[in-house]
Amino acid sequence: YAAAQINLGSMYEKGQGSAPDIKQAVSWYQKAADQGMAEAQFNMGRMCQTGQGVAQDYKQAASWYAKAGEQGHPWAQSALGLMYETGQGVAVDYKQAVLWYRKAAESGDPPAQFDLGRIYETGQEGVAMDYVEAHKWWNIAASNGEERARKSRNMVERLMTPEQIADAKRRADEWMKAHAKQ
């Protein structure tokens, strides 16, 4: 029944077949989320984060995102990465941010690939600055249509040696070959 419940939640949220009713949407998402459906858990995280249909609760949002993220939901993983990066609902933890961004990036999520590159470009507490790794992720994100990544990659190249650029491109090519959709 969880799939039907999430469909009902989505219909209520978007006003398909009736007027939009966020409280009903949350009710149906909650039922599906309690049964372990990752998409519903992501939606519950989104509702808690934005305060739609429920009281805004960043800690609860992070908890829902973690449940969905553990099941491989890339948008939940990316959202949780951002929460760890900004300290929204959880303590700031750049290593955790990188871990969650990486999970989403490995799933092929271009915005997460961009964010991963951004953290490597600047370096943060517990995460070393690494232009080669930043370039690699931005190259991957750009190949997946993330326009911001193209610009960032081109800018960071000005700070890199030709050898570093070649290394970053090689790493990106290897990653893309290993993760090519069959």
Buried (B, 14 or more C-beta within 10 A) or exposed (E): EBEEBBEBBBBBBEEEEEEEBBEBBBBBBBBBBEBEBBBBBBBBBBBBBEEBBBEEBBEBBBBBBBBBBBBEBBBBBBBBBBBBBEEBBBEBBBEBBBBBBBBBBBBEBBBBBBBBBBBBBEBBEEBEEBBBBBBBBBBBBBBBEBEBBBEBBEEBBEEBEEEBBEBBBEBBBEBBEEEEEE
